[in-house]
Amino acid sequence: MPIIQLVLALIVLSILYTRMIKREIPEPISKPQVAVPVVLGVVSLPVSFVLFLAFGTMLVAVGYSKDELPMIVSSVIGAFFAAGFPEEIAKFLMMAITIMIFRSRIRNVYEYILIGAGVGFGFTIFEEFLYGSGGTMELLRLIDVAAHMVFGIIMAKHLGLARYNKATGKGPVASEYIKAFVIPVLMHTALDACSGTNAFLASEDDLMVLIGMAMGIGAIIIMFVVQVVVLKRLKNNAEKYSMMVFN
């Protein structure tokens, strides 16, 4: 049942988020700083849907037709405009709002990372509530359930590093802002091009369908590994990011 998928996602992400919060040195963030990013993450999903409709309208206006393109190109374009671009923009906007709300209280790069994790958490929970399917897909979605959280962590980390470098003069600023947006969008687009918008799966050719299935399974496995690597590195570097203070 879809409700089982939602509950499992909530449990897994709650554990991950709680552990991240407890690792901050010398003390964790306040309860409002914990809750607000999650709430805004929930809001980011309908915002991303509005952006998706806007981009879809734009593509129709310029005469875009996926049937006229190679399947791989169609898959990538669909993933970019349906998920990678609008969803990461929406999450970025919610992170920006959170940063503005707590700007005077945000002390270090690690607290930026927690904002990204919270927004990704909220987005995922609402997404599971709307699109949870149950059955086999439930298991597959659970494997990469922390994907949005990881995208948010990467985005927020580079936003935090940009602010830190600007405040201390210890590194580049512009390139960190570019990384904050480009890396999550590319990762998200690649994942969805192999799964959600995979044109191979809609083919009438059995071989193409098998290729599409292999792409989807491969992408899920790779995303699982990425999640483990990113979360493990974050655990190992929590103290370092906590010590990267702005003032």
N, C-alpha and C positions, 0 to 999 in steps of 0.2 A: 504493500500500500504506500502511496505517496507520503502519508503522514510519518511512516517509519523512516523514510529517506530524510525528511525534514528533521526529525528528532536526532537521527544519527549525525547529520551535518552539524546541528546545534551543539551536540555533545563534543564532537571532535574539535570544532573551532573554538568553543568556550574553553576547553582545556588548553589549547595552543595559546590563545589570547591571554588567559590568566597567567600562564607560565611566563610569557613574554613580559607582562607587567611586573611580575615579582622579581625579575632579574635586574631591574634598573638600580643603579648605584647613585647616591647613597640611599634613596628611598623612592618608592613607586609614585606615579602620578596620582592626582586627586580623582575622586569618583566621577565628577563632571567630565574630566578629561578622558576617562575611560568610556563613559556612556555616549557622549555627544558624537564622536566619530562613527559609532555603530549606528546610531539613529540616522545620521546623515548618509551613511552607506545604504540604508534601506531606501532613502529618498533618491539616491543616485540611480536606482534601476528605472523608475518611471521617467527620470530626466533623460536617461540614455535611450529610452524608447521614443521620446519626442525627437531626439537628435537622429535616431534611426529613420523615422518617418521623413524628416527633413532631407536627409541624404538620399533616401529612396526617391523622393520627389525630384531631387536634382538630377539623379541618374536617368530617370524617365524623361525629364525635360531635354537632356542632351542626346537622347536616343539610344541609351545603353541597352544591349540585348545579350544576355549570357549565352544564348544558343549559338551566337555567331563567334564565340571565342573558344579556344582550347579549354578542355575541362579543368586543367590545373590553374589556368589564368582566371577562369570563372570562379573557381573555388576561393582563390586568394582575394579577388575583388569583393566577392560576397562576404568573406570573413572580415575584411577590412572595414567595409561600410556598414555591416550588420552588427558587428561585435567589437572588434579591436579598436576602432577609432571612436565610435560614440560612447562605448562603455568606459573606456579609459579617460576620455574627456570628462564624462559625468563624474567619475570618481575623483579626478583631479580637482574639479570645481568644489566638491564636498571637502576635500582636504584643504583647499585654499580657504574655504569658509571656516573650517575648524581652526586653522592657523591664525586667522584674523581674530576669532573669538578669544583664543588663549595666547595670543602672541606675547603678551607681557609675562606669561607664566611658563612658557615653553623654555626649558633651560638648556637642552642639548640635542644632539643629532638623534639619539635613541628615542626621544619623545616624538620626534618627527616620524620615526619608523613605527611607533605604536599608533600614531594617527593613521598611517597607511594600512596597518593591519586591521584596525577597527573599522575603517571604511570598507575594506574588502570583506570583512566578517559580515557587516550589515547587508552588503550587496548580495552575498551568497545566500544568506538566510531568506531574503525576499525572493530570490531567484528559485531556490528550492521549493518555496511555498507555491510559486506560480507554475513551475515547470516540472516538479517532481513526478516521476512516471511509475516508480515501483518496478518490480521484476528484475530482469537482467540489467536494464539500464540503471537501476538503483545502485547496483554494485559498481558498475563502471563509473558513474558520476561520483561515487564515494571515494574512488581511488584518487581523483584529482580535485577533491572537495576544497582543498586549501589553495587552489590556483589563483582565485581572485585576491585572496589575502597575500599571496606571494607577489603578485603583480603590484599590489598596493605597497608592500614593504619595499620593493625595488624603487618604485616611483618616489616614495616619501624619503627613502634613504638619500637619494641624489638631491632632492629638494633640501634636505637638512644639511648635506655636505656643501651645497651651494651657499646656503646662509652662513655656515661655519667658515668657509673659505673667504667669503666677503667680509665677515666680521674680524677675522684674524689675519687675512692676507697670506694664508699658508698654501693656497692652491687655486686652481681655476674655478671660475664661477659659471660662465656661459656654457661650457661643455657639460657641467653637472646638470644644468637645467635641460639641456638637450637630451642627455641620457635619461633624465627623469621621465620624459615623455616617450622618446623613441623606443627604448628597450621594452617597456611593458606593452606598447602597441604592437611591436613586431612579434613578441612572444605570443600575445593573445591572438593575433591574426594567424600565425602559423598553426596554433592549436586548433582554432576553429576551421581553418581551411582543410584540415585533415579529418575533422569530425562534423561539426554542425552544418557547414556549408559545402561539404565534400560532394562535388558534382559527379564523381565516379560512382557513388552509391545510387544515383538516380539513373544510371545508364541501363540500357536494355541488353548490353553486352555482358555476359557472365564474367568474362575475364576482367573487364573494367570494374565490375562490382567487387570482385575479389581483391583487386588492387586498392580500391577504396577502403575495404575492410582492413587490409593490412596497414594502410596509412593511418586509419583511425586508431587501431590497436597500438601501433608504434608511437603515435603522438601521445596517447594516454600513458604509456610506459615512460616515455621521455619526460612528460610533465610530472609524473610521480617522482622520478629521480631528481628533477629540478627542485621540486618542493622540499624533498629531504635535504638536499645540499644547501639551499637557501636558509632553511630553518635551522639547520645545524650550525652553519656559519654565523647566523645571527646569535645563536646561543653562545658560541665561543667568543664573539666579539661584543657582547652586550656591555661589558664593563668599558671597553675602549670607546664605544659610541656614547656611553653615558658621560665619559670624561671629556668629550668634545663639546665644551660649553661655549655659549655665545658671548657671555659677558665676563 
